Amino acid sequence: MNVLIIEDEALAVRKLTKMLHEVAPTFNVVGTAGSVRASVSWLQANPPGQPSAPDLILMDVELADGQSFEIFEQTTVTTPVIFTTSYDEFALRAFKVNSIDYLLKPIKRHELEASLDKYRRFSGKPAAATAPPVSIDALVQQLRQQVAPTDYRRRFLVRYLSQWIPIDVSDIAYFYSEEGVSLFRTRTNQKHCLDYTLDELEAMLDPTQFFRASRQFIVHSGAVQQIHAYFNNKLKLTLKPDPDDEVIVSRERATDFKKWMGK
């Protein structure tokens, strides 16, 4: 069974591939793509009927260059899809395309296993019957249960030289990704690595304190020193301590960011 993983975080790809092999050893990852553009190119190069064509796609909603729904606008996708997302508002939209299921990040092993079981049950049916009838009311209720208020992470235990030290979340200025590795910087400019993806971290953090400014940065409100107007209605942030890369808030997230900072 061929599987295509569409996900822009390298660590998330590795974790999902490992989990997939554990719960479904017969499923073979035949390709990965991290952007809308790369996904469209891959799908066009591996059409149905080819040995490498996917039987199932695991697709993140937010990609490096846009939302994965744009893939369906740029090429024909007949393969069943299981969406993965940190943003529950996208789940309802996912069922408007050929979606078998959606998984809210961080993905849990038993939830992936249940989605794969659902795929197996419906894979032998006609395309029109691939996705089971969905009760929108039931789906909304399910979403509310999954994203119910929870105890947010208060500290992280990190390795420093030959010891482990706890770092309070309140002391962290921002989280970021660099070459497939997730890191954070403290307010005193200490840098530490974490074995979590940014999507997983986003679900652990109090959204009143932290904001996903981009696919590469999650920032604490106290770290934002200046907000600059940027081209195409984007925002450019000045953070303290100063990051190595620019922090750009996309046009789509700019309004939400300003509302968050103004609270």
Secondary structure, 3 states (H helix, E strand, C coil): CEEEEECCCHHHHHHHHHHHHHHCCCCEEEEEECCHHHHHHHHHHCCCCCCCCCCEEEEECEECCEECHHHHHHCCCCCCEEEEECCHHHHHHHCCCCEEEEEECCCCHHHHHHHHHHHHHHCCCCHHHCCCCCCHHHHHHHHHHHCCCCCCCCEEEEEECCEEEEEEHHHEEEEEEECCEEEEEECCCCEEEECCCHHHHHHHCCCCCEEECCCCEEEEHHHEEEEEEEHHHEEEEEECCCCCCCEEECHHHHHHHHHHHCC
